[in-house]
Amino acid sequence: MEAKDPAGAAYLHGLDIGHIHALYALLSERSVTGAAQRLGRTQPTLSAALARLRRHFSDELLTRVGNHYQLTPFAEQLRPLVAVAVSAVERVFAAQSEFDPATSDRVFTVVSSDYGISVVGAALVARLQEQAPRACVRFEPVTPEALSRNPDFYRTLDGVLMPHGYIDLPRQIDLHRDRWMCVVAAGNPLVGEELTMEDLNALPWVTTFHDPLGRAPAWRQMELLGVTPRVCGIADSFLAMPQLVCATQGIALVQERLVAPLADALRVRVLECPFDAVPLIEAFWWHPMYDSDSGHRWLRDTLRDIARELMNPE
């Protein structure tokens, strides 16, 4: 069998790296116009790229429905694969044999909730400003994909700030411990000095993450103890929880490190849970492919320094 030319493998049937970026933009924007704006190219250029991609895949990729486009089933299958490919290409050309924090302009991508950003993010950005002034950290929101445990997804970013119990990666640094607390409005007439299990069943709840996979282990523990929360509000933000209960008779589970400094300003009371809520251990998780990456090693060492300060405050 004749061996294929490795150099020619980069140009499959007339396609090149530019077509990967075009495909990613088209599948993300679901629009030729939007893809052109995203890439800073003309609309005819993206139309030509779409035509070539359609011929290559023998699939329409985008089909018109009314006054907008939607992805074909095949395009839906392609989208996560293309995201991985684009990220891999960008990381290949951004890679450095040795990371120099004083001169590197690397962008670290970290998935995190607003809780993780609030407790760890500010300290991390401060370290970058001090030690790596040209580098940057980009925080991405927690999505179902981030909770999917799909190893290909974790290859596309530097790591995830997430408590134990949500994802399963073989590498992690424990950053700090925290407690789950109950939050109610300061003037809630239905709550006494202490909460009871009956209160948890009677009060309306606000919570984060409608998907059960995103719910806190303490929430699942509460359900196992016989509480059936009556949910009246959902927001994918821990910082929103105190604001959603401050003028209502609702209740929320919120991390102590997040809510304690804000309680007075937000007019809420922070109360002990009436059950022994499982503690929260926040960690930084990453894919093993980054173990030898010098820039990633610097990031991990920086997070270890931050963890020591969080675990042993003066």
C-alpha positions in Angstrom: 0.0 0.0 0.0 1.4 3.4 -0.9 2.2 5.6 2.1 0.5 8.9 2.3 2.5 12.1 2.3 2.3 13.5 5.9 2.8 17.1 4.5 -0.3 16.6 2.3 -2.4 15.5 5.2 -2.8 19.1 6.3 -4.7 19.8 3.0 -7.4 17.2 2.8 -9.1 17.4 -0.6 -8.2 21.1 -1.0 -9.2 22.1 2.6 -6.7 23.8 5.0 -6.6 25.2 8.5 -8.6 28.2 7.4 -11.5 26.0 6.6 -11.5 24.6 10.2 -11.9 28.1 11.6 -14.6 28.9 9.0 -16.4 25.7 9.9 -16.2 26.5 13.6 -17.5 30.0 13.0 -20.4 28.8 10.8 -21.5 26.1 13.3 -21.2 28.5 16.2 -23.0 31.5 14.6 -25.4 29.4 12.4 -25.1 32.2 9.9 -22.8 33.1 7.0 -23.1 36.8 8.0 -22.4 36.1 11.6 -19.4 33.9 10.8 -18.0 36.5 8.5 -18.2 39.2 11.2 -16.7 36.8 13.7 -13.7 36.1 11.5 -13.4 39.6 10.1 -13.9 38.3 6.5 -16.3 39.1 3.7 -19.6 37.4 3.4 -18.8 36.0 -0.1 -15.6 34.5 1.3 -17.6 32.6 4.0 -20.3 31.6 1.4 -17.5 30.1 -0.7 -16.1 28.3 2.3 -19.5 26.9 3.2 -20.0 25.7 -0.3 -16.6 23.9 -0.3 -17.3 22.4 3.2 -20.7 21.1 2.0 -19.1 19.4 -0.9 -16.4 17.9 1.3 -18.9 16.5 3.9 -21.7 15.8 1.4 -24.0 17.5 3.8 -25.8 20.9 3.9 -24.5 21.7 7.4 -26.8 24.7 7.6 -30.4 24.6 6.4 -32.8 27.5 6.3 -35.9 27.3 8.5 -38.1 30.3 8.1 -35.9 33.4 8.4 -33.0 31.7 10.1 -30.6 28.7 9.8 -30.3 25.6 11.9 -27.6 22.9 12.0 -28.2 19.6 10.3 -28.0 16.5 12.5 -24.5 15.8 11.0 -23.4 19.3 11.8 -24.5 18.9 15.4 -22.3 15.9 15.6 -19.4 17.8 14.1 -19.6 20.8 16.4 -17.8 19.5 19.5 -15.2 17.8 17.3 -14.5 21.1 15.5 -14.2 23.0 18.8 -11.5 20.5 20.0 -9.7 20.9 16.6 -9.7 24.7 16.7 -8.5 24.7 20.3 -5.7 22.2 19.5 -4.6 24.3 16.5 -4.5 27.5 18.6 -2.6 25.8 21.4 0.0 24.3 19.0 0.9 27.7 17.6 0.7 29.4 20.9 3.0 26.8 22.6 6.3 27.8 24.0 9.2 25.5 24.8 9.8 27.4 28.0 7.3 29.7 29.7 8.7 33.0 30.8 6.1 34.8 32.9 7.8 38.1 32.4 7.3 38.1 28.6 4.6 35.5 27.8 1.3 36.7 26.4 -0.4 33.3 27.0 -4.2 33.2 27.6 -5.1 30.6 30.2 -8.7 29.3 29.9 -10.4 28.2 33.1 -14.0 27.0 33.5 -15.5 28.3 36.7 -18.7 29.3 38.4 -19.0 32.9 39.8 -18.2 31.4 43.2 -14.9 30.0 42.0 -14.1 33.4 40.4 -15.1 35.3 43.6 -12.9 33.2 45.9 -9.9 32.3 43.7 -10.2 34.4 40.5 -9.2 37.8 42.0 -6.1 36.3 43.6 -5.1 34.6 40.4 -5.6 37.7 38.3 -3.6 39.7 40.9 -0.7 37.2 40.6 -0.8 37.5 36.8 -0.6 41.3 37.0 2.4 41.0 39.4 4.4 38.1 37.8 3.1 37.7 34.3 1.9 41.2 33.2 1.3 40.3 29.6 -0.5 37.0 30.3 -4.3 36.7 30.8 -6.8 34.3 32.3 -10.2 33.9 30.6 -12.9 32.5 32.8 -15.6 30.4 30.9 -19.0 29.6 32.5 -19.9 26.1 33.7 -22.0 24.4 31.0 -23.4 20.9 30.7 -20.4 20.1 28.6 -18.1 21.0 31.5 -19.9 18.5 33.6 -20.0 15.8 30.9 -16.7 14.1 32.0 -15.8 14.0 28.3 -12.0 14.0 28.1 -12.0 15.7 24.7 -13.6 18.8 26.3 -11.0 19.1 29.0 -8.3 19.0 26.4 -9.6 22.4 25.1 -8.9 24.4 28.2 -6.3 24.7 31.0 -8.5 23.5 33.8 -11.7 23.7 35.8 -12.4 25.3 39.2 -15.0 23.0 40.7 -15.7 21.3 44.0 -15.2 17.6 44.4 -18.2 15.5 43.4 -18.9 17.0 40.0 -16.2 15.9 37.5 -13.7 13.1 37.4 -10.3 14.1 36.2 -7.1 12.3 37.4 -5.3 15.6 38.3 -6.3 18.2 40.8 -5.1 20.6 43.4 -7.3 21.2 46.4 -7.6 24.9 46.9 -9.8 25.5 50.0 -12.6 24.1 52.1 -16.0 25.8 52.6 -19.3 25.2 54.3 -22.8 25.4 52.9 -25.0 27.8 54.7 -28.7 28.7 54.4 -29.6 32.3 53.4 -32.9 34.0 54.1 -34.0 37.6 54.0 -33.1 39.6 57.1 -36.8 40.4 57.7 -38.3 37.0 56.8 -41.1 36.6 59.4 -41.3 32.8 58.8 -37.8 32.0 60.1 -36.8 32.1 63.8 -33.3 32.3 65.3 -32.5 28.8 64.0 -33.7 26.8 60.9 -35.5 23.5 61.3 -36.0 20.7 58.8 -39.7 21.7 58.7 -38.6 25.1 57.5 -36.7 23.6 54.6 -39.9 21.9 53.4 -42.1 24.9 54.0 -40.1 27.7 52.5 -39.8 28.3 48.7 -36.3 27.8 47.3 -34.1 29.5 44.9 -31.3 27.5 43.4 -28.6 27.3 40.8 -28.4 24.9 37.8 -31.7 23.4 36.8 -29.8 20.2 35.7 -29.6 17.8 38.7 -26.0 17.1 37.7 -25.2 20.7 38.6 -26.8 20.6 42.0 -24.6 20.8 45.1 -24.0 17.5 47.0 -25.5 19.2 50.0 -28.8 19.7 48.0 -28.9 16.0 47.1 -28.1 15.1 50.8 -31.0 17.3 51.9 -33.4 15.4 49.5 -32.2 12.1 50.9 -33.1 13.3 54.3 -36.7 13.8 53.2 -36.8 17.4 52.1 -38.7 18.0 48.9 -37.6 21.6 48.0 -40.3 23.7 46.3 -38.3 25.7 43.8 -39.6 29.1 42.8 -36.5 30.5 41.1 -33.4 29.2 39.2 -30.3 31.2 38.2 -27.0 29.9 37.1 -25.2 32.1 39.5 -24.3 31.7 43.2 -24.0 35.5 43.6 -27.6 35.9 42.6 -28.9 33.7 45.3 -28.8 36.3 48.2 -30.3 38.9 45.9 -33.2 36.5 45.0 -34.1 35.9 48.6 -33.5 39.4 50.1 -37.0 40.7 49.4 -38.9 37.4 49.5 -39.7 34.6 51.9 -37.4 32.3 50.0 -34.3 30.3 51.1 -31.1 29.3 49.3 -28.0 27.2 49.9 -24.9 29.4 49.5 -21.2 28.9 50.3 -20.0 30.7 53.5 -16.9 32.3 51.9 -19.1 33.9 49.2 -22.1 35.1 51.3 -20.6 36.0 54.7 -18.9 39.3 53.5 -22.1 40.3 51.6 -24.8 39.5 54.2 -25.2 43.0 55.7 -25.1 44.8 52.3 -27.6 42.4 50.8 -30.0 42.4 53.8 -29.9 38.7 54.4 -29.3 36.4 57.3 -26.8 33.5 57.1 -27.9 30.5 59.1 -26.5 27.1 59.9 -28.1 24.2 58.0 -30.3 22.1 60.3 -28.5 19.0 59.0 -24.8 18.1 58.9 -24.2 19.4 55.3 -21.3 17.8 53.6 -18.4 20.2 53.4 -17.3 21.7 50.1 -13.7 21.2 48.8 -12.9 23.5 45.9 -10.2 22.2 43.5 -8.4 23.0 40.3 -8.7 20.1 37.8 -6.8 19.5 34.6 -6.2 17.0 31.9 -2.9 15.0 32.2 -1.8 16.2 28.7 -0.7 19.4 30.4 1.5 17.8 33.0 4.7 18.8 31.2 3.5 22.1 29.8 5.9 24.7 31.4 3.2 27.4 31.4 0.7 25.1 33.0 3.2 24.2 35.6 3.6 27.9 36.4 -0.2 28.2 36.7 -0.4 25.2 39.0 2.4 26.5 41.2 0.6 29.9 41.4 -2.7 28.2 42.4 -0.8 26.2 45.1 0.5 29.5 46.6 -3.1 30.9 46.6 -4.3 27.6 48.2 -1.8 28.0 51.0 -3.1 31.5 51.7 -6.7 30.4 51.6 -6.1 27.4 53.9 -4.0 29.4 56.4 -5.1 33.0 56.5 -3.2 35.3 58.7 
